[in-house]
C-alpha cells in the first residue's frame, strides 16, 4: 500500500478556509491592528533581518547583458535565468497592463473527473510563430502568440488511471532544431510524460516524429517492477544540448527502501537511441562516490532522482542536475555516510554523462530536503569582471552560489555542527554546509514563543505542540517523539525556482515559511497508525525499521502555527550575498500577510518582477530594485505556474497558465491568459 504526498500541501485548504472566515467575520482589520499594521515589521523584526536594504551597487555595464525578446526555454534560456530584455512593459506603464486574450484548454469539462489529481504548473515557450505548452495531462498545444488562437493540439493518451504519486504534472516542453535543414521533423518538441515516456513531435504540425524511437516515443524503463503505475513519472521538461536530449524523473517518496533508481537518461535527438545513463547512487565500489555510501554494497536504495528542471551550459557542454534524497526520506540508518551525489548540484558532461563536479547541499538527508529547483546559470559582475556561477535555491531557505567551472563556492560556505539526536540505528552527519554571506531567506528555528494563533486558545495550542516536539533548529533529526521540520518539506524554495536580473546582480526568489511535524513509527505499528491517523499522511518506508507520519503544524482552526508571513519574495545580491529586500507575498482581505506559494518569478528589463504562485489567485508585478508592489490582477484560477513574456509585432505580452493545484487549494481552471499594455 502507498499514500500519495498529499501531506505536503494539504494545509492549503485550511488557509483558504481561514481566508473565508476572515472575509466573513471582517477580522482582517483586527489582525492588521494587532500586528502593528505592517507585515514588513513582522518579517524583519521578528527574525532580526533587514526587510529592505539599498539597491544593489554592483550593477554591470548594460552592454554586457545579452539581448533577446523571446522565451525559447522553460526557464527563458537554457540556464534558467527567467529574464527578458523586453522593456515595453515597465515601471512607468505597468498600471495599464490588462488581458488581451485568453485560451481555455477544456480540461475543466473534458477531464473534470481527474482535475482533482492535476497540478497546473506549465510555462509556455515561444517557438518561431507559436506559443507551445503542455497541460497536466501531457497534451501539447500550440497557440498564435498574438491572438491566442489554437494552431494544433497533440494528445499522447496517457494512462489516467495510474494514480500518480506526484499528481498529473507537466511543467513544460523543450525545443530542438536540427542543423540539417532537409531532415524530417526539423523543429522538434520534446516532452516527458506522467506515464514515463519521452515523446518527440513536429513543432510545425503537432504530429509525432516517426523516426524517434518507436512511433515518436521512447518508453523509460524504471528498472524494477513498480508498486503501482504512478510510482514513477516525468514531470519536468527535458533539456537538449547538441544532438542529445536529457531527462530526469519523479519517484514517489517514502514507499520503500529498495526503490527505482533516480537515473538521468540521455538519448539521441534524431533517433531516440540511448546515449548514456547516470545513476546518482554508486553501484560499484570503483566509483569515486562509493566511500560515502557505507551500507550494503552495492547500495540497495533508490531515488536521488532529478525531479526538478535541469539546466544547460551549451558552451561548456554541461548539464546541471539538482538531485533529491535517497530512499526513504526520513530514515537513513541503512545507508551510512554522506551519500554523495544525492542532494547535490551535479555538473555532467552532456556528451558522455561523466561527472565533471558535484557539490552537496545536504549531507545524508533524512529530512526530504531535495534540491527542488532548476540550478541557475548566471554571470555575476564583481571586481570589474564577469564570473560565471551556478546558484541553487533550496528547501532549507539557503542559497548556494558556486563557480560554474569547478563547483567551488563563489560565495563562501562553511560546515557547521548540527543536532545529533537521531533515532535508534540512524547515522547522521556531524556537520552541514551553510552559506556564510547570505543569511537564510526564511527562518529555520522555531521556539514556543514564536507560536502564532488567531486567538489566545489557538496560540496556546500551537505553543504546546512546539514544546512537545523535538526541535533544535535546522537539521533536527526525525524521531519517535515527533520532530519539527522548519522550513517544511515543501520549502523554503520549491520547483518555481528563482529569476535573475543581470543588470543588478539580483536573484529574486519566493519561499515558504511554515513547519512540518514528522514522526517515526516502528514498523510493527505502522498499520495501527494508519487507522488512527486515517486523515494524515502515513507511509511504511518498507524495508526500514520505521515508517513515518507527516503533517503540517496547525492550530485547531487549521491555521499554521508558525509566525507570519508564511510566504515571502526576496532579492539577493549575488556579488555580495546581501539580502537587498524581502516582502510578504500574498494577501488576505487586502492585508499583505504573506501566503504560501508554488510557481516562480520572472524579471524583465522594464525593471519588473512578475509572479503568480500564491493561493489568492493573483498575478502581481513588483519593482525589482525595491520590492514595491506596483500592479496586481485577479486571475480566473490560481496562477501556480511560472509566467513568461515575449515581444511580437512591437508589443510585449505577459502570459501565465492559470489552472491551480487541488492540493494547494487555489481555484482550479484551465485558462492561458495573455496581458499587454493598452
ABEGO torsion letter per residue (X at the ends): XBBBAAAAAAAAAAAAAAAAAAAAAGAAAAAAAAAGGBAAAAAAAAAGBBABBBBBAABBBAAABBBEABBABAAGBAAGAGBBABAABBAAAAAABBBABBBBAGAAAAAAAAAAABBBABBBBBBEABBBBBBAAGBBBBBBAAAGBBABBBBAGBBAAAGBAAEBBBAEBBBBBBABAABBGABBBBBBBAAGBBBBBBAAAGBBBAABEBGGBBBBBAGBBBABAAABBBABBBBBBEABBBBBBBBBBGABABBBBABBBBBBAAAGBBABBBBABBABAABAAAAABABBOBBABBEGBBABBBBBBAAAGBBBBBBBBBOBAABAAABBEAGBGBGBBBBBBAAAGBBABBBBABBGBAAGBBBABBBBBBBBBBGGBBBBBBBBBBAAGBBBBBBAAAGBBABBBBBBBBBABBBBGBBBBABBBBBAABBBABBABBBAAABBBABAAAAAAAAAAAAABBBAEBGBBBBAAEBBBOBBAAOEBBAAEBBBBAAAGBBBBBBBBBBBBBBBBBAAAAAAAAAABAABBBBAGBGBABBBBBBBBBBAAGBBABBOBABBBBBBBAAAGBBABBBBBEBBGGBBAEBBBBEBBBBBAAGBBBBBGBAAGBBBBBBAAAGBBABBBBBABBBBBBBBBBBBGGBBBBBBBBAEBAAAGBBBBABBBBBBBX
